[in-house]
Amino acid sequence: MLLWLDLWGRGYSDSPLGVTHDATLFGNQIFYALTSSPISRTGQQSGGLSVVAFSLGGRIAVSLAAHYPCLINSIVLLAPGGLLRALPTGYGNPLYQFPRLVPTGYLRKLVANIIGVRVSADSGEVPVIGVDVMKKAPLDAAAITQWQFDHHKGFVYSFIDTVVHGPLMNQHADWKKLCDIIRGPSIGAVPTGQPSRRFDSKILVIFGDEDGLVVKEEVSADLLQMLGDPKHVDIRVVTGGHGFPMPSSDDVVKHIGIFMNLT
C-alpha cells in the first residue's frame, strides 16, 4: 500500500498558520498521515515502512528513521536536504525574516523568481490540476509548480517560513544518528526497546548529475564520512537537475526496484 503525501503548504496539503515550519512540524505530519490511515503501518508485525523521500522530504525522512528506527524497513533518498553547504540564490533575503512587514505582492515576486514561475494578476477560478496535468505522461513539473503558486493560498507563506526555519542546512546531528544505526548495533545509537531493521544495512541515495542545489560530491562526502564504510550506502546518479525525479523517473524507479528487491 502506497501512502503519498504533500508537505504542509504544498500540493493539496493546507498551510498551517501561526506555527514554525521546522523539522518538528513536518515530522508530526508523517505521524498524522500514518495514524489517519485505516491500514496499520507501525509495529513489529507491520513489516515496517519503506520510505522514499525527495529533497526537503529526504531530511524529514532521515529524522523519522533516526528517532523511530523500529518503524523503518528501507530508506531511499532522492537529492536529500539537510547537508547543504550553501543556500541557493535568493533564499537568504533578510525580508523573509519579517514577512508581515512586507507587501504580499512583493513577497510573491521574490518567491516567483526563486522557483521560476510567472506572477499573474488574477489567478481566477482554481482548476483541478489532477484532472488535466496529473494524468499526462510525463508529468509537466512546470505546470504543477505554476498551479501551486497561483492557486495554493498558503504556498508562499509556507515556502518562506520553510526557508527561514526549515531543516535545510547544518542537520548533521540527525544524519549522524541515522548513520550510526545503519552501521550497526555496536554503535549504541538506538535506546533499549527500539530494535531496528536497519542495523548493519544500507540506504539508497540518488542524485541528479546537474543538480546545483544538492550537490552529489558534497553530500556523498559528508555521508561517507559519517557512515565510515561505503558498503552502507548505494549511491546512484541519474540525468537532470534538482527536479530529476520526474524526467528521469524510469531510471529512478529502476534503481529503487533493484535496491528493494522488487525486480
C-alpha positions as CSV (number, residue, x, y, z in Angstrom):
1,M,0.0,0.0,0.0
2,L,1.4,3.4,-1.0
3,L,1.0,6.4,1.2
4,W,1.9,9.6,-0.7
5,L,1.6,13.0,1.0
6,D,2.4,16.6,0.1
7,L,4.2,18.5,2.8
8,W,2.3,21.3,4.6
9,G,1.8,24.2,2.3
10,R,2.5,22.2,-0.9
11,G,0.3,20.4,-3.4
12,Y,-3.0,19.5,-1.8
13,S,-1.9,20.0,1.8
14,D,-3.1,23.0,3.7
15,S,-0.7,25.6,5.1
16,P,-0.8,25.7,8.9
17,L,-0.6,29.3,10.1
18,G,0.9,30.5,13.3
19,V,3.4,27.7,13.6
20,T,7.0,27.3,12.6
21,H,7.7,25.3,9.5
22,D,10.6,23.3,11.0
23,A,11.6,19.6,11.3
24,T,9.1,19.0,14.2
25,L,6.1,20.3,12.2
26,F,6.9,18.2,9.1
27,G,7.8,15.1,11.2
28,N,4.4,15.3,13.0
29,Q,2.7,15.5,9.6
30,I,4.1,12.0,8.8
31,F,2.5,10.6,12.0
32,Y,-0.8,12.4,11.3
33,A,-0.8,10.6,7.9
34,L,0.1,7.2,9.4
35,T,-2.4,7.4,12.2
36,S,-5.2,8.6,9.9
37,S,-4.8,5.6,7.7
38,P,-7.1,2.6,8.2
39,I,-4.2,0.3,7.5
40,S,-1.7,-0.4,10.3
41,R,1.7,0.7,9.2
42,T,3.5,0.6,12.5
43,G,4.7,-2.0,15.0
44,Q,6.9,-5.1,14.6
45,Q,4.1,-7.1,12.8
46,S,3.5,-4.4,10.2
47,G,6.5,-5.2,8.1
48,G,7.8,-1.7,8.5
49,L,7.8,1.3,6.3
50,S,9.7,1.6,3.0
51,V,10.4,5.3,2.8
52,V,11.1,7.1,-0.5
53,A,11.7,10.8,0.1
54,F,12.8,13.8,-2.1
55,S,14.7,17.0,-1.3
56,L,13.3,18.5,2.0
57,G,11.3,15.3,2.4
58,G,14.6,13.4,2.5
59,R,15.8,15.4,5.5
60,I,12.4,14.7,7.2
61,A,12.7,11.0,6.4
62,V,16.2,11.0,8.0
63,S,14.8,12.4,11.2
64,L,12.0,9.8,11.2
65,A,14.4,6.9,10.7
66,A,16.9,8.3,13.2
67,H,14.3,8.6,16.0
68,Y,11.9,5.7,15.2
69,P,14.2,3.1,13.6
70,C,11.8,0.3,14.6
71,L,9.3,1.6,12.0
72,I,11.7,1.6,9.1
73,N,12.2,-1.3,6.7
74,S,14.2,0.5,3.9
75,I,15.2,4.1,3.1
76,V,15.6,5.7,-0.4
77,L,16.6,9.4,-0.5
78,L,16.4,11.5,-3.7
79,A,18.6,14.6,-3.5
80,P,18.1,14.8,0.2
81,G,18.3,18.1,2.1
82,G,19.9,18.8,5.4
83,L,23.5,18.8,4.4
84,L,23.6,21.7,2.1
85,R,26.8,23.7,2.1
86,A,25.1,26.9,0.9
87,L,21.5,28.0,0.2
88,P,20.5,28.9,-3.3
89,T,20.5,32.4,-4.6
90,G,17.6,34.3,-3.1
91,Y,17.0,32.1,-0.1
92,G,18.9,34.4,2.2
93,N,16.9,37.5,1.7
94,P,16.5,39.3,5.1
95,L,13.0,40.3,4.2
96,Y,11.9,36.7,4.8
97,Q,12.6,37.2,8.5
98,F,9.8,39.8,8.7
99,P,7.2,38.7,6.1
100,R,4.3,40.6,7.9
101,L,6.1,43.9,7.2
102,V,6.5,43.2,3.5
103,P,3.7,43.7,1.0
104,T,2.3,40.3,-0.1
105,G,2.7,41.2,-3.8
106,Y,6.4,41.8,-3.4
107,L,6.9,38.6,-1.4
108,R,5.2,36.7,-4.2
109,K,7.5,38.2,-6.8
110,L,10.6,37.2,-4.7
111,V,9.3,33.6,-4.4
112,A,8.3,33.5,-8.1
113,N,11.9,34.4,-9.1
114,I,13.3,31.6,-7.0
115,I,11.0,28.9,-8.2
116,G,10.8,30.1,-11.8
117,V,7.2,30.9,-12.3
118,R,5.3,33.9,-13.6
119,V,3.2,36.2,-11.4
120,S,-0.3,36.6,-12.8
121,A,-2.6,39.5,-12.0
122,D,-5.6,37.3,-11.2
123,S,-5.5,33.6,-10.5
124,G,-9.2,33.3,-11.1
125,E,-11.1,30.1,-10.5
126,V,-9.0,27.3,-9.2
127,P,-8.7,24.4,-11.7
128,V,-8.4,20.9,-10.5
129,I,-4.9,20.1,-11.6
130,G,-5.3,16.4,-11.0
131,V,-7.7,16.0,-13.9
132,D,-5.6,17.6,-16.7
133,V,-2.0,17.6,-15.7
134,M,-1.6,14.7,-13.3
135,K,-2.8,12.2,-15.9
136,K,-0.3,13.2,-18.6
137,A,3.0,11.3,-19.0
138,P,5.5,12.6,-18.5
139,L,4.2,15.0,-15.8
140,D,4.5,18.6,-16.5
141,A,6.5,19.8,-13.5
142,A,6.4,23.5,-14.6
143,A,2.6,23.4,-14.9
144,I,2.3,21.8,-11.5
145,T,4.6,24.4,-9.9
146,Q,2.7,27.3,-11.6
147,W,-0.7,25.9,-10.4
148,Q,0.6,25.7,-6.9
149,F,1.9,29.2,-6.9
150,D,-1.2,30.6,-8.5
151,H,-3.9,28.8,-6.5
152,H,-2.5,27.5,-3.2
153,K,-3.2,30.4,-1.0
154,G,-0.7,29.3,1.7
155,F,2.1,28.2,-0.5
156,V,4.1,31.5,-0.4
157,Y,3.8,31.7,3.4
158,S,4.9,28.1,3.8
159,F,7.7,28.4,1.4
160,I,9.2,31.5,3.1
161,D,8.7,30.1,6.6
162,T,10.5,26.9,5.5
163,V,13.4,28.8,4.0
164,V,13.8,30.6,7.4
165,H,13.1,27.8,9.8
166,G,13.2,24.6,7.8
167,P,15.9,21.9,8.2
168,L,17.8,22.7,5.1
169,M,21.4,23.1,6.4
170,N,23.5,22.0,9.3
171,Q,21.4,19.0,10.1
172,H,24.3,16.7,10.8
173,A,23.1,15.5,14.2
174,D,20.1,13.5,12.9
175,W,22.1,12.4,9.9
176,K,24.8,11.1,12.2
177,K,22.3,9.4,14.4
178,L,20.8,7.5,11.4
179,C,24.3,6.6,10.1
180,D,25.2,5.2,13.5
181,I,22.1,3.0,13.3
182,I,22.8,1.8,9.8
183,R,26.4,1.0,10.7
184,G,25.3,-1.5,13.3
185,P,24.1,-2.0,16.9
186,S,27.6,-1.9,18.4
187,I,27.4,1.8,18.0
188,G,24.7,2.0,20.6
189,A,22.7,4.6,18.8
190,V,19.3,3.0,19.5
191,P,18.0,3.0,23.1
192,T,16.7,-0.2,24.7
193,G,13.3,-1.1,23.4
194,Q,13.9,0.4,20.0
195,P,15.0,-2.5,17.8
196,S,15.9,-1.6,14.2
197,R,15.6,-3.5,11.0
198,R,18.2,-1.1,9.7
199,F,21.1,-2.4,11.8
200,D,24.2,-3.2,9.7
201,S,22.3,-2.3,6.4
202,K,22.5,0.3,3.7
203,I,20.5,3.2,2.2
204,L,20.0,4.2,-1.4
205,V,20.8,7.8,-2.3
206,I,20.1,9.1,-5.8
207,F,21.5,12.4,-7.2
208,G,20.9,14.4,-10.4
209,D,24.1,14.9,-12.4
210,E,23.3,18.6,-12.9
211,D,21.8,19.3,-9.5
212,G,23.3,22.6,-8.3
213,L,21.3,22.6,-5.0
214,V,22.0,19.1,-3.5
215,V,25.5,18.5,-4.9
216,K,26.4,14.8,-5.1
217,E,30.1,15.3,-4.4
218,E,29.4,17.4,-1.3
219,V,26.6,15.4,0.2
220,S,28.1,12.0,-0.6
221,A,31.4,13.0,1.0
222,D,29.7,14.0,4.3
223,L,27.6,10.8,4.2
224,L,30.5,8.5,3.6
225,Q,32.4,10.2,6.4
226,M,29.5,9.6,8.9
227,L,29.0,6.0,7.7
228,G,32.6,5.1,7.8
229,D,32.2,2.4,5.2
230,P,30.9,2.7,1.6
231,K,29.2,-0.7,1.9
232,H,26.4,1.0,3.9
233,V,25.3,3.3,1.1
234,D,24.3,2.7,-2.5
235,I,24.9,6.0,-4.4
236,R,23.4,6.4,-7.9
237,V,23.4,9.3,-10.4
238,V,20.7,10.0,-13.0
239,T,20.3,12.7,-15.6
240,G,18.9,16.0,-14.5
241,G,19.0,18.9,-12.1
242,H,17.2,19.1,-8.7
243,G,13.9,18.1,-10.3
244,F,15.3,14.9,-11.8
245,P,12.6,12.5,-10.3
246,M,10.1,13.4,-13.0
247,P,12.2,13.5,-16.2
248,S,14.4,10.6,-15.1
249,S,11.6,8.6,-13.4
250,D,12.3,5.4,-15.3
251,D,15.9,5.3,-14.0
252,V,14.8,6.3,-10.5
253,V,12.2,3.5,-10.4
254,K,14.7,1.0,-11.8
255,H,17.3,1.8,-9.0
256,I,14.6,1.7,-6.3
257,G,13.3,-1.6,-7.6
258,I,16.7,-3.2,-7.6
259,F,17.5,-1.8,-4.1
260,M,14.2,-3.1,-2.6
261,N,14.4,-6.4,-4.5
262,L,11.2,-5.7,-6.4
263,T,12.6,-6.8,-9.7
